[in-house]
Amino acid sequence: MTQEPEAPVEVMQAVPVTSQDGGQPGSGGQETITEPAKLLRIASMVRELLEETRHASLDESGRKRLADVYERSVGELGESISEDLREELTALAPPMGEVPSESEIRIAQAQLVGWLEGLFHGIQAAMFAQQAAARAQFEELRRRGLPGGQEPQADGPARAGQYL
């Protein structure tokens, strides 16, 4: 009996989105995304499906197929986000019936696209806040590193550091 080689495990850093307690480090209520590339691919697909369903009339088999794709998309999204985001997604995207109507499909897809766009805006806001905090921390370190709180002179020769 031969063993099949294991698929390589893709390790990605979790992307913090927001936290329920104001973003205090180590507070435990952190909403994260473990697979951002997967999230973006699914979001693009759902957005495109929504656009396509706006322009076409769907028969019963088409509606069944879209409902299946929707259910799989929600399931896949749930695997790449933290538990608190998964609960929010489940509350906003409940399972569809066996053969949903066109309007049910369109509403569910629009709701999912809206939630994903809100998630992306949350990611952007968190990244902006992290950059601003890092910039402020850098500026503080820079101020403390100069003797006597003096600003560096742009037109003069470069000054040696404190320890030289």
C-alpha positions in Angstrom: 0.0 0.0 0.0 1.4 3.4 -1.0 0.7 6.7 0.7 -0.3 9.6 -1.3 1.9 12.7 -0.8 0.2 15.3 1.4 -0.8 18.5 -0.2 1.4 21.4 0.9 -0.1 23.5 3.6 -0.4 27.2 2.8 0.4 29.3 5.8 -0.9 32.9 5.6 -0.8 35.6 8.2 -4.2 36.4 9.6 -5.4 39.9 8.6 -7.0 41.7 11.5 -10.2 43.5 10.5 -11.6 45.2 13.6 -12.3 44.2 17.2 -15.4 44.5 19.2 -13.5 46.2 22.1 -11.8 49.1 20.3 -8.8 47.1 19.0 -6.9 46.6 22.3 -4.0 44.2 21.6 -4.4 40.8 23.1 -8.1 41.4 24.0 -9.4 38.2 22.3 -12.3 39.7 20.3 -10.3 40.1 17.1 -12.0 39.5 13.8 -9.5 38.0 11.3 -9.3 36.7 7.8 -7.0 33.7 7.4 -7.1 33.4 3.6 -7.5 36.8 2.0 -6.8 35.6 -1.5 -9.6 33.0 -1.3 -11.9 35.7 0.1 -11.2 38.0 -2.9 -11.7 35.2 -5.4 -15.1 34.2 -4.0 -16.1 37.9 -3.7 -15.3 38.4 -7.4 -17.2 35.3 -8.4 -20.3 36.3 -6.4 -20.2 39.8 -7.7 -20.0 38.5 -11.3 -22.9 36.1 -10.7 -25.0 38.9 -9.3 -24.3 40.9 -12.4 -25.2 38.0 -14.7 -28.4 37.2 -12.9 -29.6 40.8 -13.4 -29.4 40.4 -17.2 -30.9 36.9 -17.6 -34.1 35.1 -16.8 -33.4 31.9 -15.0 -35.2 28.6 -15.4 -35.6 26.1 -12.5 -32.3 24.3 -13.1 -30.4 27.6 -13.4 -31.9 28.7 -10.1 -30.9 25.4 -8.4 -27.4 25.7 -9.8 -27.1 29.3 -8.5 -28.4 28.3 -5.1 -25.8 25.5 -4.9 -23.0 28.0 -5.9 -24.3 30.4 -3.3 -24.3 27.8 -0.5 -20.8 26.6 -1.4 -19.6 30.2 -1.5 -20.9 31.0 1.9 -19.4 27.7 3.2 -16.0 28.5 1.7 -16.1 32.1 3.0 -16.8 30.7 6.5 -13.6 28.6 6.4 -11.4 31.6 5.8 -12.7 34.0 8.5 -12.7 34.0 12.3 -15.6 32.6 14.3 -17.2 36.0 15.1 -17.2 36.9 11.4 -18.6 33.4 10.5 -21.5 34.0 12.9 -22.2 37.3 11.4 -22.1 35.8 7.9 -24.4 33.0 8.9 -26.9 35.4 10.3 -26.9 37.5 7.1 -26.7 34.7 4.6 -29.1 31.9 5.8 -29.5 28.8 3.6 -31.9 29.0 0.6 -34.7 26.7 -0.1 -34.5 23.9 -2.6 -35.4 26.0 -5.7 -35.4 29.7 -4.8 -37.1 32.3 -6.9 -35.1 34.7 -9.0 -35.7 37.5 -6.6 -34.6 35.3 -3.7 -31.3 34.6 -5.5 -30.7 38.2 -6.4 -31.4 39.5 -2.9 -29.2 36.8 -1.3 -26.3 37.5 -3.7 -26.7 41.3 -3.3 -26.7 40.9 0.5 -23.5 38.7 0.3 -21.8 41.2 -2.0 -22.7 44.0 0.3 -21.3 42.2 3.4 -18.1 41.4 1.5 -17.7 45.0 0.5 -18.2 46.1 4.1 -15.6 43.5 5.2 -13.1 44.9 2.6 -13.8 48.5 3.9 -13.1 47.2 7.4 -9.8 45.7 6.2 -8.8 49.0 4.6 -9.7 51.0 7.7 -7.7 48.6 9.9 -4.7 48.8 7.6 -4.9 52.6 7.5 -5.0 52.7 11.3 -2.0 50.3 11.6 0.0 52.5 9.2 -0.9 55.7 11.1 0.1 54.0 14.4 3.4 52.8 12.9 4.1 56.2 11.5 3.4 57.9 14.8 5.6 55.3 16.6 8.4 55.9 14.1 8.2 59.6 14.5 8.3 59.2 18.3 11.4 57.0 18.1 13.0 59.5 15.7 12.4 62.4 18.1 13.8 60.4 21.1 16.9 59.3 19.1 18.1 62.9 18.5 20.1 64.5 21.3 18.2 67.4 23.0 15.1 66.9 20.8 16.8 68.7 17.9 15.4 68.3 14.4 17.9 67.0 11.8 19.3 69.7 9.5 18.6 69.2 5.8 21.3 71.5 4.4 24.2 70.6 6.8 26.5 67.5 6.8 25.1 64.3 8.2 25.5 64.1 11.9 26.9 61.0 13.6 24.5 59.0 15.9 24.5 59.3 19.7 26.9 56.4 20.2 29.7 57.5 17.8 
